[in-house]
Amino acid sequence: MSSSPKPFHQQPRPKFLLSGLIQCGCCGAGYVKVGKDRFGCASARNKGAAICSNMLTVRRETFEGIVIDDLEQGLMDPELFKGVCG
């Protein structure tokens, strides 16, 4: 017996804006929550430096702010907005 997927409004949502979307620039692994308000490379944290030596962490609020600012600036250009929405 297979269960049907839950309706969209009942599906779990990421807790943070960029959860599941951030990737390590060194190894391509996902960035995961590594502290109260920080994200870091999952491979570097869980598999060690032999896999990835990137121990850089990023404050969630800082990273989200940079992304939102860039989106706002990019979407203010009418030609870019047409490309995204039209």
N, C-alpha and C positions, 0 to 999 in steps of 0.2 A: 504494500500500500504506500503510495507516494503522497506526500502532503503538498498541497498547492502553496505557492508563495503567498506571504501576507500582503494585503493591499499596501500601496505605497505609504499611506499615512500611518500605518502601524509598524513599518520597518524601523529598525534601530538607526539612529543618526550618529555621526561622529560627534564627539564632545567638543572638539575645537575646529575652527574654520578650515585649517589646512591639514587636518589629520588624514593620513593615507596619501597625501599628495606630494610630500617633500621627499627628495631623493638625495643621497650623498653624492657629491661631485667627484669623489675619488673612486668609489666602488659600485655606485648605482643602487646600493641597498636603501631601504626606506629609513627615514628619520622617525624615531619614536620618542615618546615622552621618557626622559631620563631623570627628571626631578620635578619638583612642584610646578615650575613654570618654564622648563627648558626642554628642548628637543636635541637629540644627538643621533649619530649613525648606529643603527641596530647591529651591523656586522662588527664594528669596532668595539661595541659594548659587550656583545654576546659571544663573538667568535675570536676576539683578540686581534692584536696587531699583525699577526701573520696573514690575516684576511684583509684588514683595513686599518691603517694607522691614524685615521681621522678622528681625533678625540674632541674636535670642536663642538661646542654646544651653542645653541642659539635661544635667546629668550623668546618665548612664544609671542608676547605682545609686540616686541620689536619686529620680528619677522612678519607677523600679520600686518603691522603698520606699513612696512615697506611694500608689501604686495598690494595692499589696498591703495596706497598712494600712487604706485605705478599704474594700476588699473584706472584710477581716476584721471591721471594725467593722459594716459593713452586714449581713453574714451572721450576726452574733451575735444580731440581732433575729429572734426566731422567726417573726414575721409576714412579714418580708422573705424569710427562708429558704424559707418555704412558697411564696412567689411565684416564687422562682427554681427551686426543685426540685419543686414540686408542681403 
